[in-house]
Amino acid sequence: MTSFAKRHYQALAEAMQAAKPPTKDRAGCLTWQAVRNELIQTLTRDNGRFDRDRFARACEPGANVRARSSNPPVQDVEATGPLSRRLQALRALPEGVAAISPDNPAELHTAIARAVGEG
């Protein structure tokens, strides 16, 4: 049995759409990709039928997350959990993060943890 329902996947994809920085913000884009990839790994472990590619596409701004759903949109709520703090920290990462290679996720994770105050 999975821990997440369709509405959770949709809410995460919508949050990722809202959090995606402009293309010219290289550090922000790399960090956003790292967070998206981490979410994909977590959701794949939770649900063997999880469609990684579909979720990755749904995270892109402008994607129709609810294309196959008749559920009403999720209401905005004040985000206060650990993921919300990380997303807020991503927006405030220093420019030096741009030098971190996307091929080194451990270094990127450390930079994110420091920015959030967890490291």
N, C-alpha and C positions, 0 to 999 in steps of 0.2 A: 504494500500500500504506500502511496506517495504522500509526502507532507504538503505538497503544493497543489492547488487547483488551478484551472484555466484562468480564473480571475487574478490569481497571483502572478502568473506568467505575464498577463496583459499589463498589470500594474507595474511590474518591473520593466517591461519594454517601454512603457510610456515614461517612466522615470528616467530611463536611459536616453530617450529622445530629448527630454527636457534638459538633461545634463550635458549633452554633446556640445563641446566648445566649437568656435569657428575653425575652419580648416587651417587658417594661418597660425593658430595657437598650437604649435607642434607638441609642446609638453603636455598641454591639456588633451590633445588627441591621443597621444600615446598612453596617457593615464586612463582616459576613457576606454580605450581598447583593452587595456589590462583588466579593468573592472568588468567590462562586458565578458571577456574570456573567462574570468574567475566565476562570474555568474553562470555561464554556460557549463563549466565543469561541475559546479555545485548542483545545478538542475539536472544534468545528465546522470549524476550519481543517485539523485533522488528518484528519477523516473527513466527507466530503460527505453521507453518509447518517445522520449523527448527529442524534438527535431531541432538540432543545433543550428542548422542553416536558416530555418524559418525564424527562430528567435533572433539570430544575428541580424537578419533583414528587418525584423520588427523593431529593433532598437534604433534603426536609422531614422532621423527626423523626417516626417512626412509619410512614413509607412502607415498603412491602415491596419492597426493592431487588432481591431474588432471586425475585420472583414467577414468572418464566418460565425459571428456571434450575434445573438439578439439581446444580450444583456445590456442594461443601461450603463453609461460611463461611470467609472468609479469617482466618487466625490473627492475633491482635494481635501486633505487633512494635514495638519501640521506634523511634519516628520521629525521625530526625535530619537529614533533608534540608532544603533551603531552604523548601519549602512548609510543612513542619512548624514550622520556626522562625517563619514568618509567622503560622501559625495560633496558635501560642503567644503571639506578640506581639499578635494581635487580642484575645485574652482580657485582656491587660494594658494596652490603650490607655487613655489618660487621658480623663476626662469631657469635656474640651474638644473631642473629636472629634465629639460630638453636634451641635455647631454647624455642622459641615461638611455642605453640601447634597449629597444623592445625585445631583443634577444636575451636580455638578462632580467627575467621577471623577478628574481629574488631582490635585486638592487632596487627595482621599481617599487616592489612591495615594501621594502625598508623605508624608502623615501615617503611613501604614502603613510605608513605607520607613524613616522616621525611627525609628519604634517598634522596628523590627527591627535598626536600626543600619546600614542600607544607604544612608542619605541624609544 
